[in-house]
Amino acid sequence: MLNFLRILTILIVCNLSVFGYEYDASTLELVHVVFRHGNRTIDRVSQYPTDPHINETYYPYGYGQLTNGGRLREYRLGKALRKRYDRFLGDVYTPTILDAVSTEVNRTKMSLELVLAGLFPPRGTLLEWEKELNWQPIPYNYLKFAEDHILSWAQNYCRNYITLYEEYLRSPPGMRVLNRHRKLFKYINDNTGLNVTTPFDVFLLNAGLIAEEEWGLKLPEWTEVVYPKYIEEAVIDHYILGSATPELKQLSGGFLLKKIITDTFDKITGSLVPPDRKIFLYSAHDFTISYLLNALEVFFKHSPPYGACILVELHRIHDVYGIMLFYENYTRDQPRRLKVPGCGYFCPLDEFVSLLEKNLPVDDNACDSNVYWSK
């Protein structure tokens, strides 16, 4: 009988139009939204010695800050989330309805503010405190880099991660990836004055080239041979290398996945999460997106674009709690529906946890606080 009900539930879910959110919103219990910040200017860490634009000031934004295009992208993301979850969230913002967290970076903080502005515009006379401003203040939180195991870069805080990562690079699978890009590394070094030895180094360079190009600066001729195709291939390998083993997954995306699972169970049991909590928002980076996709075992070869967004939805259908996953990377009309390997598009919560348990950190203190790279 239980197997019959399980099969019936899956058949029902598979026939629901979840992309357009036309199914009954009453099945939705909670949603976690993890998104990348918007378009931004270059970080100094992405500049290189022979960069012809090394003295560009990016006035009035400054280094590593959202551009107007990036601000608009994040505001529109908030509006898209409002459209998708309008019936679920209701009209009125209250402090306990959401928990919003950012990394300790200006562009992610600003992105979160913009998403909140699009997601929760003031509605009704009670909230319309200024008629000329269609906005209401909503608080959010962030953690210091060295304390942030949830959203920040594992290289920032985790000595154990660095050790495991370097060991994997020296392993036969890791060496195969490095050897695949040897010619690219040498070409970049010869033209930039950098000492590129890993896809991570290419990742930093690529971020700068994208930012300069979007700013309207002409990239030097040497980039035409390798950018974007070959550089992006190395960047994608960086995302894969960073979570190549269960141990690496545990120390990168595993902390965030564990928090999502813990908060989901707390919502169901009514323990630490307020009973009217409906949404968690996480404003972060491309590596946060890729690491979480890897921890979920659903990563595919691509670079998460600005505004990329993972939706982890908790549904209760015929008294079965389950997870639905969606990913917005702006290549389709609607967010891409994802399926955890070994489970369906509606994955019962117990199966979801069982399948991904190997990617969850066993010890919350598995990382020693030790900052290797600063913003």
N, C-alpha and C positions, 0 to 999 in steps of 0.2 A: 504493500500500500504506500509506504514512504517513497519507494522508487518511482511508483506511478505518479505521485504528487510532484516529485522532483522533475520528472520528464514533462509533466503538464505545465509546470511553472516555466521551464526553459522554452517550451513551444510558444507559450503565450508571449514571453518577453521578446523572442525572436521576431514576432509579427508586429511588434509595436514600432511606431515611427519615432524612434528616439532622437534622430538627428534634429527634426523640427520641433522636438519636445511636444508632440501632439498627444502623447499618452497622458494618462491621468496623473497629474502632479501629486496626488495624494500618496503615491507609492514612494516618493522621494522623502528621505528622512534627514539627509545631511549631505553636504558637498564640500570637498576640499579643492581649492583652485591654486595651482602653482604656476606662476607665469614669469616670463623674462621681461626685463625692463625694455623701454623703447629705444629708438635710434639715438645715438649719442656721438659726442665728439671723441677724439682720440685720447687715450691714456698715455702718459709719458712713458710707461713701461713698454708700450707698443712702438715707440719711435726707434729709429736705428741710426747709426753714426753718419751714413751718407744720405739720409732723408733730405730731399731738397726743400721740404716744408717744415723743417725742424724748428724754425723760428715763428711759425704761425701761432697766433695767440688765441684763436677761436673766440674772439670777442663777439658778443658780451657773455657768452656761455662759460668759457673756460674749459679746462681739460676734463674729460671724462663725464661731461654733463649732458643731460637730455637736450636735444635740439627741439625746435618747434614741431618738426615732423614726428619726433619721438613722443612728445607730449600728446599730440593728437592721436597717435596710435594707441597709447595707453588709455586715454579718455574714451576712445571708441571701443576698446576692449571692455571697459566698464559698462558701456551702454549695451554691448552685445551680451554680456552676462546678465544685465537687467532684463533684456528681451527674453533670454532663455529661461531665467528663473523667476520671472515676474510673479506668476501665480504662487510659486512656492515661498518667496520672500515676503510677499505682501507689500503694502504701500509705505509702512512706517518703519524707520530705523530706530532700534533701541540698542543700548550698549551691549546687551547679552546675546543679541542675534548673531553677532559675528566676532571673530578673533582675527586681527590683521597683523601680520609680522613682515618685516623687511630685513635685508642684510644691512650692515653698517656702511652703506655707500649712498651718496647723494642721489644718484640716478635711480636706485631702486626705491629709496624713500619717496622721491617725487613721483615715480611711476605708481606706487601704491596710493598716494594721495589722488592721483588722476583717475585711477580705476575706481576708487571709492566715490569720487565726484560723479562719474558716469553711472555707477551702480546704485547709489543712494541719493538722488536729487531730492530736495525737500518737497514733500507733498502735503497739501492741506494747510490751512491757516495756522495750525499749531507750530509748524516747522518753518513757515515762510517768515523768517526774521528780517530779511532785507529783500524787497521786491525787485531791486535791480540786480540781484546776485542770486542765480539759480544754483546755490551751493550751500552745504551745511558742513560744519567741522565734525570730523570723525577721528577719534584717536587711534593710534596704532603703536606697535612696539618694535624694537629691534635689539639684537644682542651684539656685544662687542665681538670683533673678529675672533679673538683667541678663545672666546666662550661659546661660539656659535658652531655647534656640531650639526645643526639641522639644515641650514641653507648655505653656509659658507663653503669655500673651497677646501677640500681635505688637505691640500698642501699648506694651507694657512695655519692649521692647528694641530695636525696629527703626525707625530714622529713615527708612529707605527705604520701609518699609511705610506709615508715616504720610503720607509725601509722595504715594505712589501712591493711598492711600485717599482723601485729600482731593481729589486730582485727579479721581478717579472720581465723588465726590460732586458736583463741578462739571460733570461731563459730562452730556449729555442724558439717558441712562438713569438716572444718579444723581439728577438734578434731578426726574425724574418720580416717583421714589420719595419724595423729600423733599416734593414738592408734594402728594402723596397724603395726607400726614400733617400738613399745615400747621395745620388746624383742631384736631387733637389736641394738637399742640405748644402752641398758644396757650391752649387750655383748661387744660392741665397747668400752664403758667406762671402763669396767672391764679389758680390754686388752691393752688399749692405754694410760690411764691416762687422757683422755679428758673428757669434760662434754658435751656430744652430747645430744641435746634435740629436734632438728628439722632436717628435710631432708637437709636443707642448710648446717648444720655441716657435714653431711655425704658427701655432694657434695664436700666440701673442702678436706676431707680425701681421697675420691675416686680419685681426681685429683692427689694427691701425690702418691698413690699406683700405678696408671697407669704410672706415670713418672718414678718411681723407677723400676718398672718391665721392662719398655722399655730401661732403662739404663743398664739393665742386672743384677740388684741386686735381690737377693733371698728374697722374702717376708716372714715374720715370719709365723709360723705354724697356728697361730690363724686366719689368713686371709682365710685359705682354707675353713672354714665353711661358710663364708659370701661373699667372693669375687670371681668372680664379681657379681654373680646373685642377691643376696639380697641387696647388697650395690647399685647396679645399679637401682634396683627397687625404692629405696628411692631417688636416684638422679633424676629419671624421675618424681617422685612426687614433687620434688623441682621445676622442670621446670613448672609443672602444677600449683602448689600453687602460684608461683610468678606472674602468670597472670590469676588467678582464677576468677576474676570479671572484668566487663568492666572498673571499676575505676582503678584497678591494671593494666589492659592492657594499659589504657591511659597514665599511669606514667612510664611504662616500655617500651614496644615496640611501644606504640602509638606515641611518639615523632619522631621516625625514620619513621614510616609509614606516618605520616603527612608531613614530609620533602619530602619523595618520591612522594607523591601525589602533593604537592605544586610545586616541581621542574618539575613534568610531565606537569602540567597545564601551567607553565611558558614556557616550551619548545613549547607547542602547540600555545600559544598566542604570543610567541616571545618577552616576556617582560624581565625578569631578567636572563634567561638562554641564553647563546650565541646560535645563530641560528645553528651553526655547532657542538654543543655539542651532543655527541653520547652515552657517557657512564659515569656513576657514579660508583666509587669503594669505598667500605667501608670495612676496615680491622678491625675485632673485635673478639668476643669471643663466646663460646658456649651459654652463656646466652643471648647474643645479637640475635643469631640465633633462639633460642627457644622462646624468647619474641616476635620477629617479626612474627614467624610462628603462635604464639598464637593471636597476633593482627590481623593477616590475617585470623584467624579462620581455619587454616589448620594444626595445630600441631597434630602429632600422637605420640604415646608412643615410645620414643627412646632417646638416648643421641647423640646430634650432634657431629660427630667425628672431628678430626683435618681436616681442609680444607673443611669442610661442606660449602655449597654455595647456597644461594637463588638468583634466577634470576627473576627480575620483568621487563618484557618486554612490551613496549608500541608499539602497531601495529595500522596501519591505513589500513583498508580493506574495499573497496567500500565506502570510505568516512566516515566510522565508526571507531572512536578511541576506542581501547579496550586494556585490560591487559591480558597477558599470564604469568602464574607463573610456575616456574620449581624449583626443589630442588635436589641438588647433595649431597647424603650422601654415595655414593660408594657401594650401595647394588645392583645396577643394571648396565647394560651396558651403559645406557644413563640416564641423569637426569630425576627424577620423575616428571611427569606432575601433577600439582595441580589444584584443582577447588574450588574456594570460594563457600561455601554453599549458595545455592539459585541462583547461576549463572553458566555459562558454562565455558569450558576451554578457550574460548575467551569471556571475560567479558567486555561488553561495559563500558567505563570509568565512565559514570554517575551512572550506576548500581553498579559498584565496590565501588565508594565513598559512595553511599547511604547505601549499605549493611554493610560497615565497619565504618560508621561515629560514631557509639556509642563507638568505641575503640580509637577515636582521642581525644587528650587533647583539651578542649575548650579554656583554658588559657595557653599561653606559659610560664607564670610565676606561674604555678600550683605547682612548687617545690621550696622550699627554699634551697639555697645552703648550704649544711651542710654535710661534709665528715664524714662518719661513719667507713669507712674501707679504708685503703690505700694500694697501690701496694707494 
